[in-house]
Amino acid sequence: MARHLDAIRSAMVAFVRYADRAGLAAAVPTCPDWTVRDLVAHQGMVHRWAAALVRGERDIDPDAFEAVGRAEPDPLEWLRDGAVALADELTRAPADLRALVFLHDAPAPREFWARRQCHETTVHAVDALAAALGRWPTAEETWIEPDLAVDGIDELLGGFLTRPRSRLRCEEEALLVVAPDDAPDCWLVHLGPGPAVTERRVGPVFADADWRLDGSAASLYLALWNRARRPEVDAGWRDRAAVTWG
């Protein structure tokens, strides 16, 4: 959990820096319908929603959190406060915490929420970077290290895209291989009419893949989370593999 909490802190430093540089009214290229203020209000809401779940609350109104964020005179300070409160809740939570989890093959709740908010915050910090740049960023322009990228790829391919509600499907059976060139990990994603089945392996893969994605772990992280332009990923991936709120 410590690695995920450290990554939340690193992402928040980047998020606030780039959001401030872009300005609250700036457009977010990676989230075309949002301004930076929208992005900040959303992320601050998610932090507060997650912290409430960790505390065991049930009657939670995410829209109310977001409305407060939109009205804040200093939304970046409000964003920082929410991230600090979330980290405090996760640090104080017992190892046997009982709380909602919603991904396939999820870890224990405390680890689940640290990991989920780590990647939620990292991906949206990349959105803030995109707003500051005025374009989609490259992996080299981010702070994302290979181990963090590998973990985020695994959460997406093994946790999100294997759920019954996932739209990542094919009419006939097919195989997607995702293989970073700067990490030993790789994933075989078996596709078909039903939910995907993902295998994580270590070492070279000699499978006869229908699609193979390689490159640095950070570049794959951005592409698979729909935060980078890669033609072989963009075709159909954005609609089928998008992770949405609510």
C-alpha positions in Angstrom: 0.0 0.0 0.0 2.9 2.4 0.7 3.9 2.4 -3.0 0.3 3.4 -4.0 0.2 6.2 -1.4 3.5 7.5 -2.5 2.2 7.5 -6.1 -0.9 9.4 -5.1 1.3 12.1 -3.5 3.5 12.3 -6.7 0.4 12.5 -8.9 -1.1 15.3 -6.8 2.1 17.3 -7.0 1.9 17.0 -10.8 -1.8 17.5 -10.9 -1.7 20.8 -9.0 1.3 22.1 -10.8 -0.1 21.5 -14.3 -3.6 22.6 -13.4 -2.3 25.8 -12.1 -0.1 26.3 -15.1 -3.0 25.7 -17.5 -5.6 27.7 -15.7 -9.1 26.6 -14.5 -10.8 27.7 -17.7 -8.4 25.7 -20.0 -9.7 22.9 -22.1 -8.5 19.3 -21.4 -7.5 17.7 -24.7 -7.7 14.1 -23.2 -11.2 14.8 -21.8 -12.8 16.9 -24.7 -15.9 18.0 -22.8 -14.0 19.2 -19.7 -12.2 22.3 -18.5 -9.6 22.1 -15.8 -12.1 23.2 -13.3 -14.3 20.3 -14.3 -11.3 18.0 -13.9 -10.4 19.3 -10.5 -14.1 19.1 -9.2 -14.3 15.5 -10.5 -11.0 14.3 -8.9 -11.8 16.0 -5.6 -15.2 14.4 -5.6 -13.7 10.9 -6.2 -11.2 11.3 -3.4 -13.9 12.3 -1.0 -16.2 9.5 -2.2 -13.5 6.9 -1.7 -12.6 8.2 1.7 -16.2 8.0 2.8 -16.4 4.4 1.6 -13.2 3.6 3.5 -14.8 5.1 6.7 -17.8 2.8 6.2 -20.3 5.5 5.2 -23.2 4.4 3.1 -25.3 7.5 2.4 -22.9 9.2 0.1 -23.8 11.9 -2.4 -20.9 12.3 -4.9 -22.8 15.1 -6.8 -22.8 17.2 -3.6 -19.0 16.8 -3.3 -18.5 17.8 -6.9 -20.8 20.8 -6.5 -18.7 22.0 -3.5 -15.6 21.7 -5.6 -17.0 23.7 -8.5 -18.0 26.5 -6.1 -14.7 26.7 -4.2 -12.8 30.0 -4.5 -9.5 28.0 -4.4 -10.4 24.6 -6.0 -6.7 23.5 -6.1 -6.4 23.8 -2.3 -9.7 21.9 -2.0 -8.3 19.2 -4.2 -5.1 18.9 -2.1 -7.2 18.7 1.1 -9.2 15.8 -0.3 -6.2 13.9 -1.3 -4.6 14.4 2.1 -7.8 13.2 3.9 -8.0 10.2 1.6 -4.4 9.2 2.4 -5.0 9.6 6.1 -8.1 7.4 6.0 -6.2 4.7 4.1 -3.3 4.9 6.6 -5.6 4.6 9.6 -7.8 1.8 8.1 -7.2 -1.7 9.6 -5.7 -4.4 7.5 -9.0 -6.3 7.6 -11.1 -3.3 6.5 -14.5 -4.3 5.2 -15.5 -2.0 2.4 -17.0 -2.0 -1.1 -14.8 -3.2 -3.9 -15.9 -3.5 -7.5 -13.2 -5.0 -9.7 -12.7 -8.6 -10.8 -10.2 -10.4 -8.7 -9.8 -7.4 -6.5 -7.3 -7.3 -3.6 -8.4 -6.7 0.0 -10.4 -3.5 0.5 -7.6 -1.3 2.0 -5.2 -2.3 -0.8 -7.9 -2.1 -3.4 -8.7 1.5 -2.6 -5.1 2.6 -2.3 -4.4 1.1 -5.7 -7.6 2.4 -7.3 -7.1 5.9 -6.2 -3.4 5.8 -7.1 -4.3 5.2 -10.8 -7.4 7.4 -10.7 -5.3 10.3 -9.6 -2.4 9.5 -11.9 -4.5 9.3 -15.0 -6.3 12.5 -14.2 -3.0 14.2 -13.4 -2.0 13.3 -16.9 -5.2 15.1 -18.0 -3.9 18.2 -16.2 -0.6 17.8 -18.0 -2.5 17.6 -21.3 -4.3 20.9 -20.4 -1.0 22.6 -19.6 0.5 21.4 -22.9 -2.6 22.0 -25.0 -2.2 18.5 -26.5 -2.0 14.8 -25.7 1.2 14.1 -23.8 3.9 11.5 -24.5 5.1 9.0 -21.9 8.4 10.8 -21.8 6.7 14.0 -20.6 5.2 12.3 -17.6 6.6 11.2 -14.2 5.2 7.7 -14.4 7.8 5.0 -13.5 7.7 1.5 -15.0 6.6 -0.3 -11.9 3.6 2.0 -11.5 2.7 1.7 -15.1 2.9 -2.1 -14.9 0.5 -2.0 -11.9 -1.9 0.2 -13.7 -1.9 -1.9 -16.8 -2.6 -4.9 -14.6 -5.5 -3.2 -12.9 -7.1 -2.3 -16.2 -6.6 -5.6 -18.1 -7.2 -7.9 -15.1 -9.6 -5.9 -13.0 -11.8 -3.6 -15.2 -11.9 -5.3 -18.6 -12.7 -8.8 -17.3 -15.9 -7.7 -15.5 -19.3 -8.9 -16.9 -20.2 -5.3 -17.8 -17.1 -4.8 -19.9 -17.7 -4.1 -23.6 -14.3 -5.4 -24.7 -15.5 -8.4 -26.8 -15.2 -10.0 -30.2 -17.6 -12.1 -32.2 -14.9 -14.8 -32.6 -12.1 -15.8 -30.2 -9.0 -13.7 -30.4 -5.8 -13.0 -28.4 -4.4 -9.6 -27.4 -0.8 -9.6 -26.0 0.5 -6.6 -24.1 4.2 -6.8 -23.5 6.2 -3.8 -22.2 9.8 -3.8 -23.3 11.2 -2.3 -20.0 9.5 -4.8 -17.6 9.4 -8.6 -17.4 5.6 -8.7 -17.1 3.2 -9.4 -20.0 -0.5 -10.0 -20.3 -2.5 -12.4 -22.6 -6.0 -11.1 -23.0 -8.3 -13.7 -24.4 -11.3 -12.1 -26.2 -14.5 -13.5 -27.4 -18.3 -13.1 -27.2 -18.1 -13.1 -23.4 -16.1 -11.2 -20.9 -12.3 -11.1 -21.5 -10.0 -13.5 -19.6 -6.6 -12.1 -18.7 -3.4 -14.0 -17.9 -0.5 -12.1 -16.4 2.9 -13.8 -17.0 6.6 -13.1 -16.5 9.0 -13.7 -19.3 8.9 -13.8 -23.1 5.6 -14.7 -24.8 5.6 -16.8 -27.9 1.8 -16.9 -28.4 0.2 -16.5 -31.8 -1.4 -13.2 -31.0 -4.1 -11.4 -33.2 -2.9 -8.1 -31.7 0.3 -7.3 -29.9 1.1 -4.1 -28.1 4.6 -3.3 -27.0 6.7 -0.3 -26.1 7.6 1.2 -22.7 5.3 0.4 -19.8 4.5 4.1 -19.4 3.5 4.4 -23.1 1.3 1.4 -22.8 -0.2 2.6 -19.6 -1.2 5.9 -21.3 -2.5 4.2 -24.4 -4.5 1.6 -22.7 -6.1 4.1 -20.3 -6.9 6.3 -23.4 -4.4 9.0 -22.6 -2.0 8.6 -25.6 -2.4 8.5 -29.3 -1.5 5.1 -30.8 -3.2 4.2 -34.0 -3.2 0.5 -33.2 -4.9 1.2 -29.9 -7.3 3.9 -31.0 -9.3 1.8 -33.5 -12.3 0.5 -31.5 -10.4 0.5 -28.2 -11.7 3.9 -26.9 -15.4 2.8 -27.1 -14.9 -0.8 -25.9 -12.4 -0.2 -23.1 -13.4 3.2 -21.7 -13.7 3.3 -18.0 -16.5 5.7 -17.0 -17.7 7.2 -13.7 -20.9 5.9 -12.3 
